[in-house]
Amino acid sequence: MANIKSAKKRISVISKKTLINRRVKNSLRVILKNFYKALETGDLSTAKDKLALAEKKLMQAAAKGTIHKNTASRKVGRMTRAYNKAKAEE
């Protein structure tokens, strides 16, 4: 347990940030899952909307520092590649 006032404050700030980051990451997982589910069912119009939403949310999370910029870019690239592949196969 921290004794110094600033250390006590850091503990509370970190716990708040952890909750925020956890909530953002969980919502990202749901968004990505919805995109891949739309691709599996072959609903490309929905998948396109989900892709745009996922890209926006990933970049926002990267800008806030919740996830790394390269991680966000990699995920967007993989999703775009999967969408383009499904679109070409149709």
FENVENFEN-V263539 format. One line per field, one symbol per residue. phi: phi as a letter, one per 20 degrees, with the letter a starting at -180 (. if undefined). psi: psi as a letter, one per 40 degrees, with the letter a starting at -180 (. if undefined). burial: I if it has 16 or more other C-alpha atoms within 10 Angstrom, else O. A space follows every 50 residues. Layout:
phi=???
psi=???
burial=???
This chain:
phi=.fdegffffgfffffffffffffffffffffffffffffffnefffffff fffffffffffffenfcfgfffffffffffffffffffff
psi=hididdddddddddddddddddddddddddddddddddddeegddddddd dddddddddddddeediiddddddddddddddddddddd.
burial=OOOOOOOOOOOOOOOOOOOOIOOIIOOIOOIIOIIIOIIOOOOIOOIIOI IOOIIOIIIIIIOOOIIOIOOIOOOIOOIIOOIOOIOOOO
